[in-house]
Amino acid sequence: MNFFDQVKQLTKDMVAIESIVRKDSGESNVAKYIYDFYQSLDYFKEHPDQVVLQKTINDPIDRHNCISLVRGTKGNSNKTIILLGHIDTVGVDDYHDFKDIAFDADALLEKFKQIKVSDKVREDIESGNYLFGRGSLDMKSGVAGHMAIMDYFSKHPEELDGNLVHVGECDEEDNSHGIISALSVFDEWKEKFNLEYIAAINADYSIPNDQDNESRNVYLGTIGKLLPGFYVYGKETHVGEAFGGLDPNQIMAEITKQMNLNTDLCDEAQNEVTIPPMGLKQSDTKVGYTVQTALSAYGYFNYFTHAMSPKQVMDNVKQVAIRSFDQVIDDINANYKKFCQLKGLDYEPRPWKTRVYTFQELYDEVEKAKGPEFTEAYEKFTQDLHQEEHDLDLRLFSNRVIEWIWDHWVDDKSPAIIIYFGSIYSAPIEITGKDEGEKKLVQAVKESIELVQKDYDKKIYTKYFYPFISDSSFMKIDDDEEGLKALEKNMPSWGSKYIHPTEAVKKINVPVINMGTIGYDGHKVTERVDMEYTFRVIPEMLYHTLKKLLG
């Protein structure tokens, strides 16, 4: 069975449709392409209620998912597997003067033949086994593979004792409105068609192992992510009185020093270790130039997890904040003491004291002091902010909420750090074989790998955690109530701009694997997908896995 030609053509067609996240109508255009593809199939002409073009929910952008269902006829099983993949891409400004062909696979290939590229890229061009273009690897080729599988089983439903649901979802690269919206359709179809969801299979991209470019991986689970943020209030001063204030940038710099690439903060499970935290933004809030130091500064950090709960992450970053504040005070006093000696002045330590709040602690302290007057004003402010500035970035929204509390409700304005979660939660999913369903899924995957390995010369391995953020995280949630409460209470955007769809996820709650595309340079100019593995091997492996689970 060979899906190569069909997957290649579907990939090229979808790559050619510009679908940069949050830009114009591109994401909807790809969803409509998938919808039209399914509508052209005889199966969906006979079952038109089993394919929908879904407009996303609570989304300031007008965009869509395409969701389809093929029901097997081999038996009476209601077991159902969800196939998922995203249809949006990152931007193309990095293509500079040839970004007009960023979505044209053939034109890009010719362009790279003409310009200077790395030896590895040149080697891949000459091999003839790579398709270039924004979205080729991440991850329209994965969606194309799922479409080919759905096409096949729509023509051969007698091979399935169970059902397949496929979703091509938008907005994976930003705030996951697509998959969060799709959860409502999954739940609706669960009742309407009597479906029992048993697993989800994502086709998101990966790259070969760092030390083994010939290897390929299938992932039994996925990494999680949180975005802890630090909002720092200092004490302003004129630079001519440098020791008279406390620079929030100095504290933020120390936090970055203690957070960035700190392997003590890595999470480990199943003998696999996360990448350590990394800063994604650091800035003060000062507008324009003056010789006064900044009033406040902020930064936020990517924090990957395998088993840690949001509460554990919040506890970790609070300790970082305390150590950083202590260190800055020690450094300032040490320098001030030397300065006094140079000037012949009497030395007295500066008055600064370490003061760190989680957002929950700040809120609770103000609520205790101000009562219902604060809580009612807080609810009104956050709701109004969301309504009036609907497109405000989620991370900046959090900062605005903290600023409002500090400016209007905090009486003690001495320097402080407020730590919080600034973005959506991607939950880690760990497959341990703890129940019969997980055991069957893992066994089916490993047996399918053995089947395709006979006709493929590169070694395919299984690993436990897909190493990049993906919409797989919305298929299951394992955190306890304490962990989820720490997430809710420490998100300034919670309840007004964002709510993690915990209950909707729990209605699905299936183990997830990533059997996806492979190639090089995702999110880079030379993004390219390995056609042999992605267009032939992966669909065949997926076919065998589905047959073993639903055959």
C-alpha positions as CSV (number, residue, x, y, z in Angstrom):
1,M,0.0,0.0,0.0
2,N,1.6,3.3,-1.1
3,F,0.2,6.7,-0.2
4,F,3.2,8.6,-1.5
5,D,1.8,10.4,-4.6
6,Q,-1.5,11.4,-3.0
7,V,0.2,12.8,0.2
8,K,2.8,14.7,-1.8
9,Q,0.1,16.4,-4.0
10,L,-2.1,17.2,-1.0
11,T,0.9,18.7,0.8
12,K,1.9,20.9,-2.1
13,D,-1.6,22.1,-2.5
14,M,-1.9,23.1,1.1
15,V,1.5,24.6,1.3
16,A,0.5,26.8,-1.6
17,I,-2.3,28.3,0.5
18,E,-0.8,30.9,2.8
19,S,-2.1,30.3,6.3
20,I,0.0,32.4,8.6
21,V,-1.5,32.3,12.1
22,R,-3.7,35.3,12.9
23,K,-3.3,36.7,9.4
24,D,-6.1,37.4,7.0
25,S,-8.3,34.4,6.0
26,G,-5.5,31.9,5.3
27,E,-6.3,29.5,8.1
28,S,-9.9,29.3,7.0
29,N,-8.8,28.8,3.4
30,V,-6.9,25.6,4.2
31,A,-9.8,24.3,6.3
32,K,-12.1,24.9,3.3
33,Y,-9.7,23.1,1.1
34,I,-9.8,20.1,3.4
35,Y,-13.6,20.4,3.6
36,D,-13.9,20.5,-0.2
37,F,-11.6,17.4,-0.4
38,Y,-13.9,15.4,1.9
39,Q,-17.0,16.6,0.2
40,S,-15.7,15.3,-3.1
41,L,-15.6,11.8,-1.7
42,D,-18.6,9.5,-2.3
43,Y,-18.6,8.5,1.4
44,F,-19.2,12.1,2.6
45,K,-21.8,12.7,-0.1
46,E,-23.7,9.9,1.5
47,H,-23.0,11.1,5.0
48,P,-22.9,14.9,4.8
49,D,-23.4,15.3,8.5
50,Q,-20.1,13.6,9.2
51,V,-17.9,16.5,7.9
52,V,-18.1,20.0,9.3
53,L,-16.4,23.4,8.7
54,Q,-16.4,24.7,12.3
55,K,-15.9,28.3,13.1
56,T,-13.7,28.7,16.2
57,I,-15.4,29.7,19.5
58,N,-14.6,32.8,21.5
59,D,-12.0,33.8,19.0
60,P,-11.4,37.4,17.8
61,I,-10.1,36.0,14.5
62,D,-12.5,34.6,11.9
63,R,-11.1,31.2,11.2
64,H,-12.1,27.5,10.9
65,N,-11.4,23.9,11.6
66,C,-12.4,21.0,9.4
67,I,-13.6,17.9,11.3
68,S,-14.7,14.6,9.7
69,L,-15.8,11.2,10.8
70,V,-15.5,7.8,9.0
71,R,-17.5,5.0,10.7
72,G,-16.3,1.4,10.2
73,T,-18.7,-1.3,9.1
74,K,-16.7,-4.4,10.0
75,G,-18.4,-4.8,13.4
76,N,-20.4,-3.0,16.0
77,S,-17.5,-1.4,18.0
78,N,-17.9,2.3,18.9
79,K,-14.2,2.7,19.6
80,T,-12.9,5.8,18.0
81,I,-9.5,7.3,17.3
82,I,-8.9,11.0,16.8
83,L,-6.4,12.1,14.1
84,L,-5.2,15.7,14.6
85,G,-2.9,18.1,12.9
86,H,-2.7,21.9,12.6
87,I,-3.1,23.9,9.4
88,D,-1.6,27.3,10.4
89,T,2.1,28.3,10.0
90,V,4.4,30.9,11.4
91,G,5.2,34.0,9.4
92,V,7.6,34.4,6.4
93,D,9.5,37.6,7.1
94,D,12.7,35.5,7.5
95,Y,12.5,34.8,3.7
96,H,13.2,38.5,3.1
97,D,13.3,39.4,-0.6
98,F,11.9,36.0,-1.8
99,K,9.0,35.7,0.7
100,D,6.6,35.9,-2.2
101,I,7.6,32.3,-3.0
102,A,7.7,31.0,0.5
103,F,4.6,28.9,-0.2
104,D,5.7,27.6,-3.6
105,A,7.6,24.4,-3.1
106,D,8.9,24.1,-6.7
107,A,10.0,27.8,-6.9
108,L,11.7,27.6,-3.6
109,L,13.6,24.5,-4.6
110,E,14.9,26.3,-7.7
111,K,15.8,29.4,-5.6
112,F,17.9,27.3,-3.2
113,K,19.7,25.7,-6.1
114,Q,20.8,29.2,-7.2
115,I,21.9,30.7,-3.8
116,K,24.5,29.9,-1.2
117,V,23.1,27.4,1.4
118,S,24.8,25.2,3.9
119,D,26.4,21.9,2.9
120,K,23.5,20.0,4.6
121,V,20.8,21.9,2.7
122,R,22.8,21.4,-0.6
123,E,23.0,17.7,0.1
124,D,19.3,17.4,0.8
125,I,18.5,19.3,-2.4
126,E,20.7,17.0,-4.5
127,S,19.1,13.9,-2.9
128,G,15.7,14.8,-4.4
129,N,14.0,13.6,-1.2
130,Y,13.0,16.9,0.3
131,L,10.0,19.2,-0.3
132,F,10.6,22.8,0.7
133,G,8.2,25.6,1.8
134,R,6.6,27.2,4.8
135,G,4.4,24.6,6.4
136,S,5.8,21.7,4.5
137,L,7.3,20.1,7.6
138,D,5.3,21.9,10.3
139,M,2.9,20.4,9.5
140,K,0.7,20.3,6.4
141,S,2.4,17.1,5.2
142,G,1.1,15.4,8.4
143,V,-2.4,16.7,7.8
144,A,-2.1,15.4,4.2
145,G,-1.2,12.0,5.5
146,H,-4.3,11.9,7.6
147,M,-6.4,13.0,4.7
148,A,-5.1,10.1,2.6
149,I,-5.9,7.7,5.4
150,M,-9.4,9.0,5.8
151,D,-9.9,8.8,2.0
152,Y,-8.8,5.2,2.1
153,F,-11.0,4.1,4.9
154,S,-14.0,6.0,3.5
155,K,-13.6,3.7,0.5
156,H,-13.0,0.6,2.7
157,P,-15.0,1.0,5.9
158,E,-15.4,-2.7,6.0
159,E,-11.8,-2.9,7.3
160,L,-12.6,-1.0,10.5
161,D,-14.4,-2.3,13.5
162,G,-14.6,1.3,15.0
163,N,-14.3,4.9,13.8
164,L,-11.9,7.6,12.8
165,V,-12.3,11.3,13.5
166,H,-10.0,13.7,11.7
167,V,-9.5,17.4,12.7
168,G,-7.4,19.9,10.7
169,E,-7.2,22.7,13.3
170,C,-6.2,26.3,13.1
171,D,-4.3,28.4,15.6
172,E,-1.8,25.9,17.0
173,E,1.1,28.4,16.6
174,D,-0.6,30.9,18.9
175,N,-3.3,30.2,21.5
176,S,-4.9,26.9,20.3
177,H,-8.4,28.3,19.6
178,G,-8.7,25.6,17.0
179,I,-8.3,22.5,19.1
180,I,-10.1,24.0,22.0
181,S,-13.1,24.7,19.8
182,A,-12.9,21.2,18.2
183,L,-13.4,19.7,21.7
184,S,-17.1,20.8,21.5
185,V,-17.6,18.8,18.3
186,F,-15.8,15.8,19.7
187,D,-18.2,15.9,22.6
188,E,-21.3,16.5,20.4
189,W,-20.4,13.6,18.1
190,K,-19.6,11.4,21.2
191,E,-23.3,11.6,22.0
192,K,-24.7,11.8,18.5
193,F,-22.8,8.8,17.0
194,N,-22.2,6.9,20.3
195,L,-18.4,7.2,20.0
196,E,-16.0,5.9,22.6
197,Y,-12.7,7.7,22.2
198,I,-9.7,5.5,22.9
199,A,-6.7,7.3,21.6
200,A,-5.5,10.4,19.7
201,I,-2.7,10.4,17.0
202,N,-1.0,13.6,16.1
203,A,1.2,14.1,13.1
204,D,3.2,17.1,14.2
205,Y,6.8,17.4,13.1
206,S,10.1,16.3,14.7
207,I,13.7,16.3,13.7
208,P,16.3,13.5,13.7
209,N,18.2,13.0,17.0
210,D,21.1,15.4,17.5
211,Q,23.7,12.6,17.4
212,D,22.0,10.3,14.8
213,N,20.6,12.0,11.7
214,E,19.5,8.6,10.4
215,S,17.0,7.9,13.3
216,R,13.3,8.5,13.4
217,N,11.0,8.7,16.4
218,V,7.5,8.0,17.3
219,Y,6.4,9.6,20.6
220,L,4.2,7.9,23.3
221,G,2.9,11.1,25.0
222,T,3.9,14.7,24.9
223,I,5.8,17.4,26.7
224,G,3.9,20.1,28.7
225,K,4.6,23.8,28.9
226,L,3.9,26.7,31.2
227,L,4.9,30.3,30.8
228,P,5.9,31.7,34.3
229,G,6.2,35.5,34.3
230,F,7.9,37.9,36.7
231,Y,6.7,41.4,37.1
232,V,9.2,43.5,39.1
233,Y,8.5,46.8,40.8
234,G,11.6,48.8,41.9
235,K,12.2,52.2,43.3
236,E,12.9,54.9,40.8
237,T,15.9,57.3,41.2
238,H,17.9,59.8,39.3
239,V,21.1,58.3,37.9
240,G,23.0,60.9,39.8
241,E,21.7,59.3,43.0
242,A,22.2,55.7,41.8
243,F,22.2,54.1,45.2
244,G,19.0,55.9,46.2
245,G,16.8,53.6,44.2
246,L,16.3,50.0,43.2
247,D,16.5,49.2,39.5
248,P,13.9,46.6,38.5
249,N,16.0,45.8,35.5
250,Q,18.8,44.6,37.8
251,I,16.4,42.3,39.5
252,M,15.0,41.0,36.2
253,A,18.5,40.5,34.9
254,E,19.3,38.3,37.9
255,I,16.1,36.3,37.4
256,T,17.1,35.7,33.8
257,K,20.6,34.6,35.0
258,Q,19.0,32.1,37.4
259,M,16.3,30.9,35.1
260,N,17.9,30.6,31.7
261,L,19.2,27.1,30.9
262,N,19.2,26.2,34.6
263,T,19.3,22.4,34.5
264,D,18.3,22.3,38.2
265,L,14.8,23.3,36.9
266,C,14.5,20.5,34.3
267,D,11.8,17.9,34.7
268,E,12.5,14.2,34.4
269,A,10.2,11.2,33.8
270,Q,10.6,7.9,32.1
271,N,14.4,8.6,32.0
272,E,13.8,11.5,29.6
273,V,14.7,15.1,30.6
274,T,13.2,18.4,29.5
275,I,15.1,21.2,28.0
276,P,15.7,23.8,30.8
277,P,13.7,27.1,31.0
278,M,14.5,29.8,28.5
279,G,13.6,33.5,28.4
280,L,11.2,34.6,25.7
281,K,10.8,38.3,26.7
282,Q,12.5,40.7,29.0
283,S,11.7,44.5,29.1
284,D,11.1,47.4,31.4
285,T,8.0,49.5,31.1
286,K,9.6,52.9,30.7
287,V,8.5,54.9,27.7
288,G,11.1,57.1,26.0
289,Y,14.4,58.3,27.4
290,T,15.0,60.1,30.8
291,V,17.7,59.9,33.4
292,Q,15.3,58.3,35.8
293,T,15.5,54.6,36.3
294,A,12.6,52.4,35.3
295,L,9.6,51.9,37.6
296,S,9.0,48.4,36.7
297,A,10.2,45.5,34.5
298,Y,9.0,42.1,33.4
299,G,10.0,38.9,31.8
300,Y,8.5,35.5,31.0
301,F,10.1,32.1,30.4
302,N,9.3,28.9,28.6
303,Y,9.1,26.1,31.1
304,F,8.8,22.5,29.8
305,T,7.4,19.8,32.0
306,H,7.1,16.0,31.9
307,A,5.5,15.3,35.2
308,M,5.5,18.6,37.2
309,S,2.2,20.2,38.0
310,P,1.6,23.9,37.7
311,K,1.9,24.1,41.5
312,Q,5.3,22.6,41.4
313,V,6.4,25.0,38.7
314,M,5.1,28.0,40.6
315,D,6.9,26.8,43.8
316,N,10.1,26.5,41.7
317,V,10.0,29.9,40.2
318,K,9.0,31.5,43.5
319,Q,12.3,30.2,44.9
320,V,14.1,31.6,41.9
321,A,12.5,35.0,42.6
322,I,13.5,35.0,46.2
323,R,17.1,34.0,45.5
324,S,17.3,36.6,42.8
325,F,16.0,39.4,45.0
326,D,18.3,38.3,47.8
327,Q,21.3,38.3,45.4
328,V,20.5,41.8,44.1
329,I,20.3,43.2,47.6
330,D,23.6,41.6,48.5
331,D,25.2,42.9,45.4
332,I,23.9,46.5,45.9
333,N,25.1,46.6,49.5
334,A,28.5,45.2,48.6
335,N,28.9,47.9,45.9
336,Y,27.5,50.6,48.1
337,K,29.9,49.7,50.9
338,K,32.8,50.0,48.5
339,F,31.4,53.3,47.2
340,C,31.2,54.7,50.7
341,Q,34.8,53.7,51.4
342,L,35.9,55.5,48.2
343,K,33.9,58.6,49.1
344,G,34.8,58.5,52.8
345,L,31.2,58.2,53.9
346,D,29.6,56.2,56.7
347,Y,28.1,53.0,55.4
348,E,24.6,51.9,56.2
349,P,22.9,49.0,54.2
350,R,20.3,50.1,51.7
351,P,16.7,49.6,53.0
352,W,15.6,47.1,50.5
353,K,13.9,43.9,51.6
354,T,13.1,40.8,49.6
355,R,9.4,40.8,48.8
356,V,7.9,38.1,46.5
357,Y,4.3,37.3,45.8
358,T,2.6,34.8,43.6
359,F,-0.3,36.4,41.8
360,Q,-2.6,34.4,44.1
361,E,-0.9,35.7,47.2
362,L,-1.1,39.3,45.9
363,Y,-4.8,38.9,45.1
364,D,-5.6,37.3,48.4
365,E,-3.8,40.0,50.4
366,V,-5.6,42.8,48.6
367,E,-8.9,41.0,48.8
368,K,-8.4,40.6,52.6
369,A,-7.6,44.3,53.0
370,K,-10.2,45.8,50.6
371,G,-13.0,43.2,50.6
372,P,-15.9,43.1,48.0
373,E,-15.0,46.6,46.7
374,F,-11.8,45.1,45.2
375,T,-13.3,41.8,44.0
376,E,-16.2,43.5,42.2
377,A,-13.8,46.2,40.7
378,Y,-11.4,43.4,39.6
379,E,-14.1,41.5,37.8
380,K,-15.3,44.6,36.0
381,F,-11.8,45.7,35.1
382,T,-10.7,42.4,33.6
383,Q,-14.0,41.9,31.7
384,D,-13.9,45.5,30.3
385,L,-10.2,45.2,29.3
386,H,-11.0,42.0,27.4
387,Q,-14.0,43.6,25.7
388,E,-12.4,46.9,24.9
389,E,-9.0,45.4,23.8
390,H,-10.1,42.1,22.5
391,D,-6.9,41.6,20.4
392,L,-4.6,42.4,23.3
393,D,-1.8,39.8,23.6
394,L,-2.5,37.3,26.4
395,R,0.8,38.0,28.0
396,L,0.4,41.8,27.9
397,F,-3.1,41.3,29.3
398,S,-1.6,39.7,32.4
399,N,0.7,42.6,32.8
400,R,-2.1,45.1,32.5
401,V,-4.0,43.3,35.3
402,I,-1.0,43.3,37.6
403,E,-0.4,47.0,36.9
404,W,-4.0,47.9,37.7
405,I,-3.9,46.0,41.0
406,W,-0.6,47.6,42.0
407,D,-1.5,51.1,41.0
408,H,-5.0,51.2,42.4
409,W,-5.2,48.8,45.3
410,V,-1.7,48.1,46.8
411,D,-0.9,50.5,49.7
412,D,2.7,49.4,50.3
413,K,4.6,50.3,47.1
414,S,8.0,49.1,48.2
415,P,9.8,47.0,45.7
416,A,8.4,43.6,44.9
417,I,8.2,40.7,42.5
418,I,4.9,39.3,41.4
419,I,5.1,35.9,39.7
420,Y,2.3,34.5,37.5
421,F,1.4,32.3,34.6
422,G,1.1,34.4,31.4
423,S,-0.1,32.1,28.7
424,I,-2.2,29.0,27.9
425,Y,-1.4,25.8,29.5
426,S,-0.1,22.8,27.5
427,A,-0.5,19.7,29.7
428,P,2.1,17.0,29.7
429,I,0.8,13.5,28.7
430,E,2.7,10.5,30.0
431,I,1.9,7.0,28.7
432,T,3.1,4.4,31.2
433,G,1.0,1.4,30.2
434,K,-1.0,1.8,33.5
435,D,-4.2,0.5,31.9
436,E,-5.2,-1.9,29.2
437,G,-5.9,0.8,26.7
438,E,-2.4,2.3,27.0
439,K,-0.9,-1.2,26.7
440,K,-2.8,-1.9,23.5
441,L,-1.9,1.4,22.0
442,V,1.8,1.0,22.8
443,Q,1.8,-2.6,21.5
444,A,0.0,-1.6,18.3
445,V,2.6,1.2,17.6
446,K,5.6,-1.0,18.2
447,E,4.2,-3.8,16.0
448,S,3.5,-1.4,13.2
449,I,7.0,0.0,13.5
450,E,8.3,-3.5,13.0
451,L,6.2,-4.0,9.9
452,V,7.3,-0.8,8.1
453,Q,10.9,-1.2,9.4
454,K,11.3,-4.3,7.1
455,D,11.1,-1.9,4.1
456,Y,12.8,1.1,5.5
457,D,16.6,1.4,6.2
458,K,16.6,4.1,8.9
459,K,15.9,2.9,12.5
460,I,12.6,4.0,14.0
461,Y,12.5,4.3,17.8
462,T,9.8,5.0,20.3
463,K,10.3,7.7,22.9
464,Y,8.0,8.9,25.7
465,F,7.6,12.6,25.3
466,Y,7.1,14.5,22.0
467,P,9.6,17.4,22.6
468,F,7.7,20.3,21.2
469,I,4.5,22.1,22.2
470,S,1.5,20.8,20.3
471,D,-2.2,20.5,20.4
472,S,-1.8,16.9,21.7
473,S,-1.8,18.5,25.2
474,F,-5.6,19.1,24.8
475,M,-6.4,15.4,24.5
476,K,-5.8,14.5,28.1
477,I,-5.2,16.0,31.5
478,D,-3.6,14.2,34.5
479,D,-3.0,17.0,36.9
480,D,-4.7,16.8,40.3
481,E,-7.0,19.5,41.7
482,E,-4.3,21.2,43.6
483,G,-2.2,21.6,40.5
484,L,-5.1,22.9,38.4
485,K,-6.1,25.3,41.2
486,A,-2.5,26.7,41.2
487,L,-2.9,27.3,37.5
488,E,-6.2,29.0,37.8
489,K,-5.4,31.2,40.8
490,N,-2.1,32.4,39.3
491,M,-3.3,33.4,35.8
492,P,-4.3,37.1,35.7
493,S,-6.2,36.3,32.5
494,W,-8.3,33.5,34.0
495,G,-12.0,33.9,33.7
496,S,-12.0,36.9,31.4
497,K,-9.6,36.2,28.5
498,Y,-8.7,32.6,29.1
499,I,-9.9,29.5,30.8
500,H,-8.2,26.2,30.4
501,P,-10.9,23.8,29.0
502,T,-10.3,21.2,31.8
503,E,-13.8,19.8,31.8
504,A,-14.0,19.6,28.0
505,V,-10.6,17.8,27.9
506,K,-11.7,15.3,30.6
507,K,-14.7,14.3,28.4
508,I,-12.1,13.1,25.8
509,N,-9.2,12.2,28.0
510,V,-7.3,9.7,25.8
511,P,-3.7,8.7,25.5
512,V,-1.9,10.4,22.7
513,I,1.0,9.5,20.4
514,N,2.9,11.6,17.8
515,M,3.5,9.7,14.6
516,G,4.5,12.6,12.5
517,T,6.4,14.3,9.8
518,I,10.2,14.5,9.9
519,G,12.7,16.9,8.2
520,Y,14.8,19.9,9.0
521,D,14.6,23.6,9.9
522,G,11.0,24.0,11.1
523,H,10.2,27.7,11.4
524,K,13.3,28.5,9.3
525,V,13.8,29.6,5.7
526,T,15.1,26.2,4.7
527,E,12.1,24.3,6.2
528,R,11.8,21.0,4.4
529,V,10.2,17.6,4.8
530,D,11.6,14.2,4.2
531,M,9.2,12.9,1.6
532,E,10.1,9.2,1.7
533,Y,9.4,8.9,5.5
534,T,6.6,11.4,5.7
535,F,4.7,10.6,2.5
536,R,5.2,6.8,2.5
537,V,6.4,5.3,5.7
538,I,4.2,7.3,8.2
539,P,0.9,6.7,6.4
540,E,1.7,3.0,6.2
541,M,2.7,2.9,9.8
542,L,-0.5,4.8,10.7
543,Y,-2.6,2.4,8.6
544,H,-1.2,-0.7,10.4
545,T,-1.6,1.0,13.8
546,L,-5.3,1.8,13.1
547,K,-5.9,-1.7,11.8
548,K,-4.4,-3.3,15.0
549,L,-6.5,-1.0,17.2
550,L,-9.8,-1.1,15.2
551,G,-9.3,-4.1,12.9
